[in-house]
Amino acid sequence: MISLKTIDEIMITAKIEEVVGDFISLKRRGQNWVGCCPFHSDTNPSMYVSPHLGIFNCFVCDTKGNAVHFIMYHEKISYPEALRYLAKKYNITIEEDAKKTTEEIEEESKKESLLLVNQFAENYFIEQLFDTEDGRNIALSYLKKRGLNEASIKKFKLGYNPEGWDAFTQTALKKGYKKEQLLKLGLTKESENGKLFDFFNGRIIFPIHSPLGKTLGFGARTLKQGEKIAKYFNSPESEVYHKSDILYGFFFAKKAIRAHNNVYLVEGYTDVISMFAAGMENVVASSGTALTKGQIKLLAMQTQNITLVYDGDAAGIKASLRGIDMLLENELNVQTIMLPEGEDPDSFARKTSPEELKAYFRENSISFIHFKAKILFEEAGNDPMKRAGVVNEIIQNVADIPDTVARAFYIKECVEIFQLSKKMLSAQLRKAILEKHKSAKSRNEEWYDIF
């Protein structure tokens, strides 16, 4: 039996337009693709394929579904066989669930129970936001003043945990959820004298969803002012929540990422929500953490094109450059956008029209080379050794790119930026690639051709 983990990976990875396009000729029509339906005698294209929705639909014979369904219907095979077909197509290793031990069954049951607790909590917080006087007057009013509209608030399932001591905890206990579950998920804390209290009380709640939409944890923003008050609390790591494998907003963005073949990577929850509301739905957030291998893998399943969006006056941009290096090492195409000084994606999306926002992003997207050179050259000043170090560091980045044509274009950019000869930079690039080739060979890893 194919494991649920493998099925999830197949469902996230399989691109409907690629799967259908393997069998019929597709032509782009707006955001969709159209082709002659293979399930009935069709001379005029009647099958529509939507990358945004991840489905196909014939408007004549009404055959429809996702990528797995298409393979099942077309090849006349079972659901498991269709999953295996897609796993092979996308080089996904299939994990089989052997006969489960009692311990494994119990572990799965515990995880499912924790997910049910999170779902209950999400529903409770939504109800408190919209259906209580305090929620509407305090939390909902605050969110609207911040420029978030009600449609976006409902889309991302934002909620509110009211001021108080243990209202949520007591409600959860009365509903039959266990104290141990609430503590494990970080929804409830226990004082030194043994009293239980709501961890997120008095805060706006941002649910964090899995790629398939399950509620894994929460971020919570305070409504109070004060230096000693933490602006955000977040759920702790648990059996169901591993923050290094999750990107905020990914569940809502994945179809748009595929449709646009690009993703905008921002920092915070409200950055995602405001950009989404402005029509830029292919946006996710690292939620203030440095990029991880798990997050990069998640993005690479959807697109090879990543655009990093930086605050105009963001502190620590230099430290975040490591994210660019990691993306390049994973053979992704990296662009960057710097917002006007004093702006972040949230504020900028709210004060510009959707057309202006899209135009700004389109006109100000630059390659990682231009961005990195600008940041590091400003730090290096006129020191020749430091400037040489910047050049060598960026050449190392170019060497991480396997495509020889792409490397040639990047070298051309380097010539213009650094005002150095193409011959010298090309020589440095060959040297860097040879070093990486030798290093990979010593580790018995494959490496791309040098030329």
JONORLIN-V649852 format. One line per field, one symbol per residue. burial: # if it has 24 or more other ideal C-beta (glycine too) atoms within 12 Angstrom, else .. Layout:
burial = ???
This chain:
burial = .#..####################.#.....########......#######.#####....############.......######..#.#.#................#.##################....#..###.##..#.#...##..#######...####.##....#...#########......################..##########........####..####.#.################.#################.########.#.#...#################..#..#..##.######.#.########...########.#....##.##..##############..#.........#############...##..##.###.##.#....##.##..##..#...............
